[in-house]
Amino acid sequence: MAETVGYFFVGILIFLALERIVHFCKWFHVQWVLKGLPKMQYEEEEGEGEEEEEKQWGDVSSCVICLEKFKDGELCRLLPACRHCFHMLCIDAWLLKNLTCPLCRTNVTEKSKFSDVIV
């Protein structure tokens, strides 16, 4: 009986160790994805038409995660696969849990649909 209990606890310890390894691998993968995503400072150009701004930032003028409007000088990330823009801190926190765009659910690791557009 004691031997069976010992094997049981050894099994639990192995399971917990493997779970930690898997968690670390996922975290490392997300950090690698975040490192590859472009970051930029939001600049509201005066004199530029809305058409030019929409071409650069997409059709969103605020971060849909925190619902705040973008302000001059804020760090943002533009997801290359779908061209949706978010505050850098907001999207980084989101991507730790989901590797998809919060708006359209496009996988952020996919190639850009807009490969001919220079950002």
C-alpha positions in Angstrom: 0.0 0.0 0.0 2.8 2.5 0.9 4.6 1.6 -2.3 1.4 2.5 -4.3 1.1 5.8 -2.5 4.7 6.6 -3.3 4.3 5.9 -7.0 1.2 8.1 -6.9 3.1 11.1 -5.5 6.0 10.5 -7.9 3.4 10.5 -10.8 2.0 13.8 -9.5 5.4 15.4 -9.3 6.3 14.3 -12.8 2.9 15.7 -14.1 3.5 19.0 -12.3 7.1 19.3 -13.7 5.8 18.6 -17.3 3.0 21.1 -16.8 5.6 23.8 -15.9 7.8 22.9 -18.9 4.7 23.2 -21.3 3.8 26.5 -19.6 7.3 27.9 -20.1 7.4 26.8 -23.7 4.1 28.6 -24.4 5.4 31.7 -22.6 8.6 31.6 -24.6 6.7 31.3 -27.9 4.4 34.3 -27.1 7.5 36.4 -26.2 9.0 35.4 -29.6 5.8 36.4 -31.4 5.6 39.7 -29.5 9.2 40.5 -30.4 8.4 40.1 -34.1 5.4 42.4 -34.1 6.0 46.0 -35.1 5.7 48.8 -32.5 5.5 52.5 -33.3 4.5 55.8 -31.8 1.1 57.1 -32.7 1.3 60.5 -34.4 -1.7 62.5 -35.4 -0.5 64.5 -38.3 -2.2 67.8 -38.8 -3.1 68.6 -42.4 -3.2 65.0 -43.4 -6.6 63.8 -44.6 -8.5 61.1 -42.8 -7.8 58.9 -45.8 -4.1 58.9 -45.3 -4.5 58.2 -41.5 -6.9 55.4 -42.2 -4.3 53.9 -44.6 -1.6 53.9 -41.9 -3.6 52.9 -38.8 -6.6 51.1 -40.2 -10.2 52.1 -39.6 -9.9 52.2 -35.8 -9.1 55.5 -33.9 -9.2 53.9 -30.5 -7.9 50.8 -28.8 -10.8 48.3 -28.6 -9.2 46.6 -25.6 -9.2 49.6 -23.2 -11.6 51.7 -25.3 -9.3 54.8 -25.1 -8.5 57.0 -28.1 -5.0 56.9 -29.4 -2.9 60.0 -28.3 0.2 61.5 -29.8 3.3 59.7 -28.6 1.7 56.5 -27.3 3.3 53.2 -28.2 1.1 51.1 -30.4 1.3 47.8 -32.2 0.0 47.2 -35.7 -0.8 43.6 -36.3 0.6 42.8 -39.7 -1.9 40.0 -40.5 -5.0 42.2 -40.3 -3.6 45.8 -39.8 -5.6 46.4 -36.6 -3.9 48.8 -34.2 -3.8 48.7 -30.4 -2.0 50.2 -27.4 1.2 48.2 -27.0 0.6 47.3 -23.4 -3.1 46.3 -24.1 -2.3 44.0 -27.0 0.7 42.5 -25.3 -1.4 41.5 -22.3 -4.1 40.1 -24.7 -1.6 38.1 -26.7 -0.3 36.4 -23.5 -3.6 34.6 -23.4 -4.7 34.5 -27.1 -2.6 34.7 -30.3 -5.5 36.2 -32.2 -6.6 39.7 -33.0 -9.3 40.9 -30.5 -11.3 42.4 -33.4 -11.3 39.9 -36.2 -9.7 36.8 -34.5 -7.0 36.5 -37.2 -4.0 34.5 -36.0 -1.2 37.0 -35.4 1.4 34.5 -36.6 -0.2 34.3 -40.1 1.4 36.2 -43.0 0.0 39.6 -43.8 -2.9 39.9 -46.2 -1.4 43.3 -47.1 2.1 42.2 -48.1 2.2 44.7 -50.9 1.6 47.6 -48.5 4.7 49.2 -47.0 4.2 50.1 -43.3 
